[in-house]
């Protein structure tokens, strides 16, 4: 009989219901956490063992435990379980009370009614709250109002103890000061917004504006832009293209697809003239501070400009095309 008790106790630790065939079933019932206000006592959630005599079918759970523990086949395990159940029934007929160590006790009353009394401590069956014990938490004494405590701090004079000087501090003032410092730091962090950068649009270069980009007009190795004095005398621009100013005062952003950077406007005009029939219908010049740049096209949104850069780089002459954001 003690063997079946060991199996039931072990199975209840991982199952909420363990049925003894043709006898009854043990069920673990969840009990929520309780707060006893009068006693200031908190009890954690737990599980209690309940016996239901109507659960009499064989679900094979205990028989499977016999198989695993003793290396039996299923039929032999069921036969051994049946013998232990018969021993339990005989003990109930012969004894006034049968104790199941770690689970509870059975007592048969008048009318063949079986009464089950669980053990007082069922905490080992509550894995989620195992080890949690009830605890007392008495209420804290009422504190003094803020105004009264502040007035007491103000009335306390400076005290000296050796080399340590104690200064009364107004907590409200320190709290307001801390919030002000945090606000100033946050404003400095968000003063200059940082936009997402598409690496595909900036793989050409970030060369300084003082370096003139050399664009290859065809498959030969002759550069399209020579030094400043040779470029201005070799080729004359077919038409003068006006220069746009990007002074940063316009709140609307303009995205320029840049194909050349120069030091002077005359260099930019010569460069456009050397292109011959302009491959870019909206070619132009934009100036920002002292930087002169030739753009193939301009857009009012970044996505269209990046798509055009990808298309333009397919031409060997514009491999170094890049994006300039102006206002």
RAFEN-V749384 format. One line per field, one symbol per residue. ss: DSSP state (H for helix, E for strand, L for the rest). psi: psi as a letter, one per 40 degrees, with the letter a starting at -180 (. if undefined). burial: + if it has 24 or more other C-alpha atoms within 12 Angstrom, else -. A space follows every 50 residues. Layout:
ss: ???
psi: ???
burial: ???
//
This chain:
ss: LHHHHHHHHHHHLLLLEEEELLLEEEEEEEELLEEELLLLEEELLEEEEE EELLLLLLLLHHHHHHHHHHLLLHHHHHHHHHHHHHHHHHHHHHLLEEEE LLLEEEEEELLLEEEEEELLLLHHHLHHHLLLLLEELLLLLLLLLHHHHH HHHHHLLLEEELLEEELLLLHHHHHHHHHHHHHHHHHHHLLLLLLLLLHH HLLLLLLLLLLLLLLLLLLLLLLLLLLHHHHHHHLLLLLLLLEEELLLLL LLLEEEEEEEEELLHHHHHHHHHHLLLLLLLLLEEEEELLEEEEEEEEEL LHHHHHHHHHHHLLLHHHLLLEEEEEL
psi: dddddddddddeeeiehhhhhfdiihhhhhhiihhhddefhhhiiiiihh hheegeiheedddddddddefiidddddddddddddddddddddidhhhh hedaiihhaiffhhhhhiidhfdeegddfhehiiiigiiiihiiiddddd ddddehihihgbehhhhhhhdddddddddddddddddddedhihihhhdd eeecifiiedhhhhhhdaeiehidhaidddddddhhidihhihihgeedh ehihhhhheihididddddddddeebhhehdfiahhhhbehhihidiiie idddddddddddedhddfdeiihhhi.
burial: +-+++-+++++++-+++++++-++++++---------------+++++++ ++--------++++++----------++-+++-++--++--+-----+-+ +++++++------+++++---+++++------------------------ -------------------------------------------------- ++---------++++++------+++-+--+---+-+------+-+---- ---++++++++++++++++++++++----+--++++++--+++++++++- -+--++++++-++---++++++++++-
//
